[in-house]
Amino acid sequence: MKALFIFPIVAVAAIRAVGAETPASHQDMAEALLDFLSRTELCLRSCTDEASVNAALPQLRQLATEADKLAAAQTALPEPTVQDFMSVQDKMGTFDSICKAIQAHLVRLSERGLLNNDFRQILKISL
């Protein structure tokens, strides 16, 4: 099976909406990431055929834009401290579960031949 790489989805987080406040701490960033990943998973779950994939493209574009914005904001945060790491540990199980669900959706869509070029470009997917 080919590996899927989804840089903006898994490696970075996103601001809830355009114009929303930038997360001010690593804890806020972790919460924004979980919210973002949850919304991404819901969007991908709704993709079951070619029509639903095409219908999801605008939402996926918005999610990709949000990911890019928070990636930039994340670089403005100071280096995480031990306390920062400790404060987000309780979210790691949820993060892992959502990421696995996203990966499963992408594998499912790939196996069904539903990852069209627009979809791949939006999510920056390499196969």
C-alpha positions as CSV (number, residue, x, y, z in Angstrom):
1,M,0.0,0.0,0.0
2,K,1.3,3.4,-0.9
3,A,1.9,5.8,1.9
4,L,-0.1,9.0,2.1
5,F,1.5,12.2,3.3
6,I,-0.8,15.0,4.4
7,F,1.4,17.7,5.7
8,P,-1.2,20.4,6.4
9,I,-3.6,18.0,8.1
10,V,-1.4,16.1,10.5
11,A,1.7,18.3,10.9
12,V,0.1,21.6,11.7
13,A,-3.1,22.9,13.3
14,A,-5.5,25.5,12.1
15,I,-7.4,28.5,13.4
16,R,-11.1,27.9,13.8
17,A,-12.1,30.5,11.2
18,V,-10.6,33.2,9.2
19,G,-10.0,36.2,11.5
20,A,-10.1,34.1,14.6
21,E,-7.6,34.9,17.3
22,T,-4.3,33.1,17.0
23,P,-3.7,30.6,19.8
24,A,-1.5,32.2,22.4
25,S,-0.1,29.1,24.0
26,H,0.8,25.5,23.2
27,Q,-2.3,24.4,25.1
28,D,-4.5,26.6,22.9
29,M,-2.7,25.3,19.8
30,A,-3.4,21.7,20.9
31,E,-7.1,22.5,21.3
32,A,-7.2,24.3,17.9
33,L,-5.5,21.3,16.3
34,L,-8.0,18.8,17.8
35,D,-10.9,21.0,16.7
36,F,-9.4,21.3,13.2
37,L,-8.6,17.6,12.9
38,S,-12.2,16.7,14.1
39,R,-13.7,18.9,11.4
40,T,-11.4,17.4,8.8
41,E,-12.3,13.9,9.8
42,L,-16.0,14.7,9.5
43,C,-15.5,16.2,6.1
44,L,-13.6,13.1,4.9
45,R,-16.1,10.8,6.4
46,S,-18.8,12.4,4.2
47,C,-16.8,11.6,1.1
48,T,-18.4,8.3,-0.2
49,D,-18.5,8.8,-4.0
50,E,-17.4,11.1,-6.7
51,A,-20.3,13.6,-6.1
52,S,-19.6,13.8,-2.4
53,V,-15.9,14.3,-2.9
54,N,-16.6,17.2,-5.3
55,A,-19.1,18.7,-2.9
56,A,-16.4,18.5,-0.1
57,L,-13.8,20.4,-2.1
58,P,-14.8,23.9,-0.9
59,Q,-14.7,22.8,2.7
60,L,-11.3,21.1,2.2
61,R,-9.9,24.3,0.6
62,Q,-11.0,26.2,3.7
63,L,-9.5,23.7,6.0
64,A,-6.2,23.8,4.0
65,T,-6.2,27.6,4.3
66,E,-6.8,27.3,8.1
67,A,-3.9,24.9,8.4
68,D,-1.5,27.2,6.6
69,K,-2.5,30.1,8.8
70,L,-1.9,28.2,12.0
71,A,1.3,26.7,10.7
72,A,2.6,30.3,10.5
73,A,1.2,31.2,13.9
74,Q,2.8,28.1,15.4
75,T,6.2,29.4,14.5
76,A,5.6,32.5,16.6
77,L,5.1,30.5,19.8
78,P,8.1,30.1,22.0
79,E,9.9,26.8,22.3
80,P,7.7,24.5,24.3
81,T,8.7,23.9,27.9
82,V,8.4,20.7,29.9
83,Q,5.2,22.2,31.4
84,D,3.8,22.8,27.9
85,F,4.4,19.2,27.0
86,M,2.8,18.0,30.2
87,S,-0.2,20.2,29.6
88,V,-1.0,18.6,26.3
89,Q,-0.3,15.0,27.2
90,D,-3.9,14.3,28.0
91,K,-4.9,15.2,24.4
92,M,-2.5,12.8,22.7
93,G,-4.8,9.8,22.7
94,T,-7.5,11.8,21.1
95,F,-5.1,13.3,18.6
96,D,-3.8,9.8,17.7
97,S,-7.4,8.4,17.2
98,I,-8.4,11.3,15.0
99,C,-5.3,11.0,12.9
100,K,-5.8,7.3,12.4
101,A,-9.4,7.9,11.3
102,I,-8.2,10.6,8.8
103,Q,-5.6,8.1,7.5
104,A,-8.2,5.4,7.2
105,H,-10.5,7.7,5.2
106,L,-7.7,8.7,2.9
107,V,-6.8,5.0,2.3
108,R,-10.5,4.2,1.7
109,L,-10.8,7.1,-0.8
110,S,-7.6,6.1,-2.6
111,E,-8.6,2.5,-2.9
112,R,-11.9,3.5,-4.4
113,G,-10.1,5.8,-6.9
114,L,-11.8,8.9,-5.4
115,L,-8.7,11.0,-4.7
116,N,-8.9,13.3,-7.8
117,N,-6.3,15.9,-8.6
118,D,-8.1,18.7,-6.9
119,F,-8.4,16.7,-3.7
120,R,-4.7,15.8,-3.8
121,Q,-3.6,19.4,-4.4
122,I,-5.8,20.8,-1.7
123,L,-4.5,18.3,0.9
124,K,-1.0,18.2,-0.5
125,I,-1.1,14.5,-0.8
126,S,1.7,12.4,-2.4
127,L,1.1,8.9,-3.3
